Amino acid sequence: MVRLKSMLARRARMREAGKVRKGDAMDEITTPRPNDLEAFWMPFTANRAFKAAPRLLARAQGMLYYTPEGREIIDGTAGLWCCNAGHGRREITEAIQKQAAVMDFAPTFMMGHPIVFQAASRVAEITPSGLDYVFFTNSGSESVDTALKIALAYQRARGQSQRVRLIGRERGYHGVGFGGMSVGGLGNNRKQFGAFLPYVDHLPHTHAPEHNAFSRGLPKWGAHLADALENLVALHGDTIAAVIVEPVAGSAGVLIPPEGYLQRLREICTKHDILLIFDEVITGFGRLGTMFGTERFGVMPDLITMAKGLTNAAVPMGAVAVKNEIYHTVVDKAPEGIELFHGYTYSGHPLAAAAAIAAIDIYRREDLPARARAMEPYFEDALHSLKGLPNVIDLRNFGLVAGIELAPRPGKPTDRAVRILQRCFDAGVLIRTTADIIALSPPLIIEKPHIDRIFTTLAEAIRAEAA
C-alpha cells in the first residue's frame, strides 16, 4: 500500500508539472501495477512462478506491447495467435464504441438485431463458396463443441443416427470444452479431468522429425498417415460421424501437415460419407497467406471453426461456417419450432458483431492474407538461419507460423524453452512456448526489421541457454 501511494503521488506531481496529462497514453502506461496479484487464477499458467516474477503488459499499438514502465515489446505471437491485424486498430475501436452507444446487448434466442445478420453475411462472403451459413459462439472452444454437435445433429437428421463416433488426432488441440478435449490429443489437457465423451477415437499425428526435420513449408514425407482413417473405418464401420483436424496444428508446437495429407483425408471422408471439420481457429484470417487454410491447401471441409482473428481479438467471438446442405438438412427436416437445441447467451453479441465486421473490412481492404504470403519467404529464411545453434533440433514453418524445437534439458523438460522466453521478454520480444518448442505467429502487419529483431533476439537467447 505504501508503494501504491508513493506511485500515485509521483504521478500527481508529474501531472502538476505538465509532464503527464490525465487520460493520455503516458498516463496509461504509468498506471500503478496491481499491488495484489493473488485473486486472478491465471489460465494455462504456472501461477506460483508468475506471481513471484510477473510479466505485465499495459497497452499495445501496431506491432508493439508496452510494459507498465513503458518498455517496448515486439509482439511475435499476435497476442495469442489472434491479433492478426496488429494492435489498437482505430476502425475496430470506433465500431465497438459506436455499437455500445446504440445498443449494448440483445438476445438472439427467438429474437435478433440487425448487426448480427450483417456480421454473418460478412463472414459468409469470405468463407469458401458453399459454406454460407454461420453459427456464432464466443471462443474457439465453443466453436469446436458447436461443430461437433452440428455434425451429430446432421447425421441424425438424415437418417444416419448410428453415426455417433467422432475422430480427432493425436497431439491435436481443439479447445478446453469436454467435446474439444475428447477429440483433442494433448495429454496434459486431459489427465486432470477424468472421463470424456464416449465414442471417440484418434488418428496418429503427423510429426516425424526423423523424416522431415528442418523442412521448409510442407514436409515431403507422411501423406500416407491419413490412411489410418481407413483402419478406423474398418474397426468402427458406419458409426463415424465426423473427423476434426487443424490444417496446421498450432498449440501442439506448430505441426505442419505433409504434402498431400489433407487431400487424402478429404478423399477418405468423402468415400465413407464422413464429415470433415477443419479447426481454423488459428489458421483463419490470413495466417497461412489465404483467408482460410482450406484455400491454401485446396481442400474443402464440410465445417470450419473459427475465433481469434475473427474480431482481431478485440471482443471474444467465435463462429462455425457450415455447408449449405448441412444447414438445410438440420433445419428443413426438423419438426416445426426450434431446429437445433444449442446456443449461447452471447451468440452474436452486438459489440462482437461490430468488431468482426470492422476486422474483416481491414483484412480485405489491406489484403493482409496476401501480405502474409509475400512476407513468408523472408520469415522462412530468418527462421532457418537458426539451424546449427545449440540444441535446435528442428525448424518448421508455413505461412506466418514457425516452430523451433529444442532438445530438453535432462530431467528438466520445458526449462530451456521457458528460460528462453524470459530472456526474449527481457530483451523486448514476446514469444510463446509449448513443452520445449518455441512458437511464433506475428501480426500480419509485420515488417522485415521486426522479423530481424525477433530472430536476432531469439538467437542470442538460444545461445545463452546452451548449457
C-alpha positions in Angstrom: 0.0 0.0 0.0 2.9 2.4 0.8 4.4 1.6 -2.7 1.0 2.3 -4.3 0.5 5.6 -2.5 4.1 6.6 -3.5 3.5 5.9 -7.2 0.1 7.8 -7.1 1.8 10.8 -5.5 4.6 10.7 -8.1 2.1 10.6 -11.0 0.2 13.6 -9.4 3.4 15.6 -9.2 4.2 14.8 -12.9 0.7 16.0 -13.9 1.2 19.2 -12.0 4.5 19.8 -13.8 2.7 19.2 -17.1 4.7 16.1 -17.9 1.6 13.8 -17.9 -2.0 14.7 -18.7 -4.8 12.7 -17.3 -6.1 10.2 -19.8 -3.2 10.4 -22.3 -1.1 7.4 -23.3 1.8 8.2 -20.9 -0.7 8.3 -18.1 -2.0 4.9 -19.1 1.4 3.2 -19.2 2.5 4.7 -15.8 -0.7 3.5 -14.1 0.5 1.5 -11.0 0.7 -2.2 -11.2 -1.8 -4.1 -9.1 -0.5 -4.4 -5.6 -2.0 -7.8 -5.1 -1.9 -10.5 -7.9 -3.5 -13.3 -5.9 -7.1 -13.0 -6.8 -6.7 -13.9 -10.5 -6.3 -17.7 -11.1 -4.5 -17.4 -14.4 -5.2 -19.9 -17.2 -2.6 -22.2 -18.6 0.0 -20.6 -16.3 2.4 -21.6 -13.6 0.7 -19.3 -11.2 3.2 -19.5 -8.4 6.2 -18.8 -10.6 4.4 -16.0 -12.5 3.3 -14.2 -9.3 6.8 -14.4 -7.9 8.1 -12.7 -11.1 5.3 -11.3 -13.1 5.5 -10.2 -16.8 2.9 -7.5 -17.3 1.6 -5.8 -20.4 -0.1 -2.4 -20.1 -1.0 -1.3 -23.6 -0.5 -2.1 -27.2 -0.2 -0.4 -30.6 0.6 -1.8 -34.0 3.4 -4.5 -33.6 4.2 -3.5 -30.0 3.1 -4.1 -26.5 4.3 -1.8 -23.7 5.0 -2.8 -20.1 3.7 -0.7 -17.2 7.1 1.0 -17.2 6.7 1.9 -20.9 9.2 -0.6 -22.2 8.5 -1.8 -25.8 7.9 -5.5 -26.5 7.7 -6.7 -30.1 4.7 -9.0 -30.4 6.0 -12.2 -32.0 2.8 -14.1 -31.3 -0.1 -11.8 -32.3 -1.2 -11.9 -28.7 -2.3 -15.5 -28.6 -2.5 -16.3 -32.3 -5.3 -13.7 -32.6 -4.3 -10.1 -33.3 -3.7 -10.7 -37.0 -4.2 -7.0 -38.0 -1.9 -5.7 -35.2 -3.0 -3.9 -32.1 -5.1 -0.8 -31.4 -6.8 -0.7 -34.8 -8.8 2.5 -34.7 -11.6 1.2 -37.0 -12.4 -1.7 -34.7 -12.3 0.5 -31.6 -14.6 3.0 -33.1 -17.0 0.3 -34.3 -17.2 -1.1 -30.8 -17.7 2.3 -29.2 -20.5 3.2 -31.7 -22.3 0.0 -31.2 -22.1 0.2 -27.4 -23.7 3.6 -27.5 -26.5 2.4 -29.7 -27.3 -1.0 -28.0 -25.2 -2.9 -25.5 -26.9 -6.2 -25.8 -29.8 -8.0 -27.4 -30.7 -11.7 -27.2 -30.5 -14.0 -30.3 -32.8 -16.7 -28.8 -36.1 -16.2 -30.7 -35.0 -12.5 -31.3 -32.4 -10.7 -33.4 -30.7 -7.5 -34.0 -29.5 -6.1 -37.4 -25.8 -6.1 -36.9 -25.5 -9.9 -36.1 -27.1 -10.7 -39.5 -24.7 -8.3 -41.2 -21.8 -9.9 -39.4 -22.9 -13.4 -40.5 -23.2 -12.2 -44.1 -19.7 -10.7 -43.9 -18.3 -14.0 -42.7 -20.1 -15.9 -45.4 -18.5 -13.6 -48.0 -15.0 -14.7 -47.1 -15.6 -18.4 -46.4 -15.3 -20.9 -49.4 -18.4 -20.9 -51.6 -21.0 -23.3 -50.4 -20.2 -22.8 -46.7 -22.8 -20.0 -46.5 -24.3 -20.5 -43.0 -22.7 -19.1 -39.8 -23.4 -20.0 -36.2 -21.8 -17.6 -33.7 -20.1 -18.6 -30.5 -17.7 -16.8 -28.1 -14.5 -18.7 -28.5 -12.6 -21.4 -30.3 -13.5 -24.0 -27.7 -17.2 -23.2 -28.1 -16.9 -23.3 -31.9 -15.4 -26.8 -31.8 -18.1 -28.1 -29.4 -20.7 -26.4 -31.7 -19.3 -28.0 -34.8 -19.3 -31.5 -33.2 -22.9 -31.1 -32.1 -24.0 -29.9 -35.6 -22.2 -32.9 -37.1 -24.1 -35.3 -34.9 -27.4 -33.5 -35.4 -26.9 -33.6 -39.2 -26.3 -37.3 -39.2 -29.4 -37.9 -37.2 -31.5 -35.6 -39.3 -30.6 -37.5 -42.5 -31.4 -40.9 -41.0 -27.8 -41.9 -40.0 -28.4 -42.0 -36.3 -25.8 -44.8 -35.9 -23.1 -42.3 -36.8 -22.2 -41.1 -33.3 -18.4 -41.5 -33.4 -16.0 -38.5 -33.6 -12.4 -38.8 -34.7 -9.7 -36.5 -33.6 -5.9 -36.7 -33.9 -3.0 -37.3 -31.5 -1.4 -34.0 -30.5 -4.5 -32.1 -31.7 -5.8 -29.1 -29.8 -9.5 -28.3 -30.1 -10.0 -26.1 -27.0 -10.9 -26.9 -23.5 -14.6 -27.9 -23.6 -15.3 -31.5 -23.0 -16.0 -32.1 -26.6 -12.8 -30.4 -27.7 -10.8 -32.2 -25.1 -12.2 -35.5 -26.1 -11.2 -35.2 -29.7 -8.0 -33.4 -28.8 -4.8 -35.3 -28.3 -2.7 -33.4 -25.7 -2.2 -35.5 -22.6 -1.7 -32.6 -20.1 -5.0 -31.1 -21.2 -6.9 -34.4 -20.3 -5.3 -36.1 -17.4 -6.7 -34.0 -14.6 -10.3 -34.3 -15.6 -11.3 -38.0 -15.8 -13.9 -39.2 -18.2 -14.6 -37.7 -21.6 -17.1 -38.2 -24.4 -17.7 -41.8 -25.4 -17.4 -43.0 -29.0 -14.2 -41.0 -29.7 -11.1 -42.3 -31.5 -7.9 -40.7 -32.8 -5.7 -40.6 -35.9 -1.9 -40.7 -35.5 -0.2 -37.3 -35.5 2.0 -36.3 -38.5 5.1 -35.1 -36.6 8.0 -37.1 -37.9 11.3 -35.2 -37.4 13.3 -38.4 -38.2 12.0 -37.9 -41.8 11.1 -34.2 -42.0 13.4 -32.2 -39.7 14.2 -28.7 -40.9 11.6 -28.8 -43.7 10.7 -25.5 -45.4 7.0 -25.4 -45.9 5.1 -28.7 -46.2 7.1 -31.8 -45.3 7.6 -34.3 -48.1 7.1 -37.5 -46.0 3.9 -38.6 -44.4 0.8 -38.3 -46.7 0.2 -42.0 -46.1 -0.5 -41.3 -42.4 -4.0 -40.3 -43.5 -4.7 -43.9 -44.5 -5.1 -44.6 -40.8 -8.6 -43.4 -41.2 -9.3 -46.4 -43.4 -8.3 -48.6 -40.4 -10.7 -46.7 -38.1 -13.5 -47.2 -40.7 -12.7 -50.9 -40.8 -12.8 -51.0 -37.0 -15.9 -48.9 -36.4 -17.9 -49.4 -39.6 -20.5 -46.8 -40.5 -20.6 -45.3 -37.0 -18.2 -42.4 -37.7 -20.0 -39.0 -37.9 -17.0 -36.6 -38.4 -13.3 -36.2 -38.4 -11.8 -33.0 -37.0 -8.3 -31.7 -37.6 -6.3 -28.5 -37.6 -4.9 -27.7 -41.1 -1.8 -26.7 -39.2 -1.6 -27.7 -35.5 -0.5 -24.6 -33.6 -0.8 -25.2 -29.8 0.8 -28.6 -30.1 4.0 -27.0 -31.3 3.4 -26.0 -35.0 3.0 -29.3 -36.7 2.8 -28.8 -40.5 0.9 -31.4 -42.5 2.8 -33.4 -45.1 2.2 -32.8 -48.7 -1.0 -34.5 -49.8 -2.1 -35.5 -46.3 -5.2 -33.2 -46.1 -6.2 -34.1 -49.6 -6.0 -37.8 -48.8 -8.0 -37.3 -45.6 -10.7 -35.5 -47.6 -10.8 -38.3 -50.2 -11.3 -41.0 -47.4 -14.0 -38.9 -45.7 -15.9 -38.5 -48.9 -15.6 -42.2 -49.8 -17.1 -43.2 -46.5 -19.7 -40.4 -46.1 -17.9 -38.9 -43.1 -18.0 -35.1 -42.4 -14.6 -33.3 -42.4 -14.2 -30.4 -39.9 -11.3 -28.0 -40.2 -10.5 -26.3 -37.0 -9.2 -23.0 -38.3 -9.2 -21.1 -35.0 -5.5 -20.4 -35.6 -5.1 -20.7 -39.3 -8.1 -18.5 -40.3 -8.0 -14.8 -41.2 -4.8 -14.7 -43.2 -2.3 -16.6 -41.1 -1.3 -19.0 -43.9 -1.4 -16.4 -46.7 -5.1 -17.0 -47.6 -8.2 -16.0 -45.7 -8.6 -19.6 -44.5 -6.2 -22.6 -44.7 -8.7 -24.5 -46.8 -7.8 -22.2 -49.7 -4.1 -22.6 -49.3 -4.4 -26.4 -49.3 -7.1 -26.6 -51.9 -9.2 -28.9 -49.7 -12.8 -28.2 -48.9 -14.1 -29.3 -45.5 -17.8 -29.6 -44.5 -17.5 -27.3 -41.5 -14.9 -24.6 -40.5 -14.4 -23.5 -36.9 -13.0 -20.0 -36.3 -12.4 -17.5 -33.5 -9.3 -15.4 -32.5 -8.7 -13.3 -35.6 -12.5 -13.0 -36.3 -12.6 -9.8 -34.3 -8.8 -9.3 -34.2 -9.3 -10.4 -30.5 -10.9 -7.0 -29.6 -14.1 -8.8 -28.3 -14.4 -12.5 -27.7 -16.2 -14.2 -30.6 -16.1 -17.5 -32.5 -18.1 -19.0 -35.3 -18.8 -22.2 -37.3 -19.2 -22.0 -41.0 -21.4 -24.8 -42.3 -22.0 -26.3 -45.7 -25.4 -25.4 -47.1 -26.5 -29.0 -47.3 -25.8 -29.5 -43.5 -27.8 -26.4 -42.6 -30.8 -27.3 -44.8 -30.8 -30.9 -43.7 -30.9 -30.0 -40.0 -33.4 -27.1 -40.4 -35.7 -28.3 -43.2 -36.1 -31.8 -41.8 -36.9 -30.7 -38.2 -40.4 -30.5 -36.9 -41.9 -27.1 -36.6 -40.2 -25.0 -33.9 -36.6 -24.9 -32.8 -34.4 -26.9 -35.1 -31.2 -27.0 -33.2 -31.3 -27.0 -29.4 -27.9 -25.3 -29.0 -26.6 -21.8 -28.4 -25.0 -19.3 -26.0 -26.3 -16.2 -24.3 -23.7 -14.1 -26.1 -24.0 -15.8 -29.6 -23.7 -12.9 -32.0 -23.2 -10.3 -29.2 -23.7 -6.8 -30.8 -20.3 -5.5 -29.8 -18.6 -8.6 -31.1 -20.5 -8.4 -34.3 -19.4 -4.8 -34.8 -15.8 -5.8 -34.1 -16.0 -8.7 -36.6 -17.3 -6.5 -39.4 -14.6 -3.9 -38.8 -11.9 -6.6 -38.6 -13.0 -8.3 -41.8 -13.1 -5.0 -43.6 -9.4 -4.4 -42.6 -8.3 -7.9 -43.7 -10.0 -7.3 -47.1 -9.1 -3.6 -47.6 -5.4 -4.1 -46.7 -5.3 -7.6 -48.2 -3.5 -8.9 -45.2 -3.6 -12.6 -46.3 -1.6 -11.6 -49.5 0.7 -9.5 -47.3 1.4 -12.5 -45.2 2.1 -14.6 -48.3 4.5 -12.0 -49.6 6.4 -11.8 -46.3 6.6 -15.7 -45.9 9.9 -16.2 -47.8 11.7 -13.6 -45.7 10.2 -15.0 -42.5 11.2 -18.5 -43.5 14.8 -17.6 -44.3 15.1 -15.8 -40.9 13.8 -18.9 -39.1 16.1 -21.3 -40.8 19.1 -19.0 -40.0 18.8 -20.6 -36.5 19.8 -24.0 -37.8 23.1 -25.1 -36.2 22.5 -23.2 -33.0 22.9 -25.1 -29.7 20.1 -27.6 -29.0 18.0 -26.6 -32.0 16.8 -30.0 -33.3 14.1 -28.9 -35.7 12.7 -25.8 -37.5 9.4 -25.8 -39.3 7.2 -23.1 -40.9 4.2 -22.4 -43.1 2.6 -19.1 -43.8 3.5 -16.7 -40.9 3.8 -19.6 -38.4 7.1 -21.0 -37.2 8.2 -23.7 -34.7 11.6 -24.0 -33.1 12.1 -27.4 -31.4 14.7 -27.6 -28.7 16.4 -30.5 -27.1 15.1 -30.6 -23.5 17.4 -30.3 -20.5 17.9 -33.8 -19.0 15.4 -34.2 -16.2 14.0 -30.7 -16.7 11.5 -30.7 -19.6 10.3 -27.2 -20.6 13.0 -25.5 -18.6 15.2 -24.5 -21.6 12.2 -23.0 -23.5 10.8 -21.2 -20.6 14.2 -19.6 -19.8 14.5 -18.5 -23.5 11.0 -17.0 -23.3 12.1 -14.9 -20.3 15.3 -13.8 -21.9 13.4 -12.7 -25.0 10.9 -10.8 -22.9 13.7 -9.0 -21.1 15.2 -8.1 -24.4 11.9 -6.8 -25.8 10.4 -9.7 -27.8 7.3 -11.7 -27.0 7.4 -15.4 -28.0 5.3 -18.4 -27.0 6.4 -21.9 -25.8 4.7 -25.3 -25.6 6.9 -28.0 -24.0 10.4 -27.4 -25.4 9.0 -25.8 -28.6 9.0 -22.1 -29.4 6.1 -20.9 -31.5 5.9 -17.7 -33.5 2.9 -16.2 -35.2 3.3 -12.5 -35.5 0.7 -10.0 -36.6 0.3 -9.9 -40.4 1.4 -6.3 -40.5 4.9 -7.3 -39.6 7.8 -5.6 -41.4 11.3 -7.0 -42.2 13.0 -5.0 -39.4 10.6 -6.7 -36.9 11.5 -10.1 -38.3 15.2 -9.3 -38.0 14.8 -8.2 -34.4 12.7 -11.2 -33.4 15.2 -13.8 -34.8 18.3 -11.9 -33.7 16.9 -11.8 -30.1 16.0 -15.5 -30.3 19.4 -16.5 -31.5 21.0 -14.7 -28.6 18.7 -16.2 -26.1 19.2 -19.7 -27.5 23.0 -19.4 -27.3 22.7 -18.1 -23.7 20.8 -21.2 -22.7 23.2 -23.6 -24.4 24.3 -25.4 -21.3 
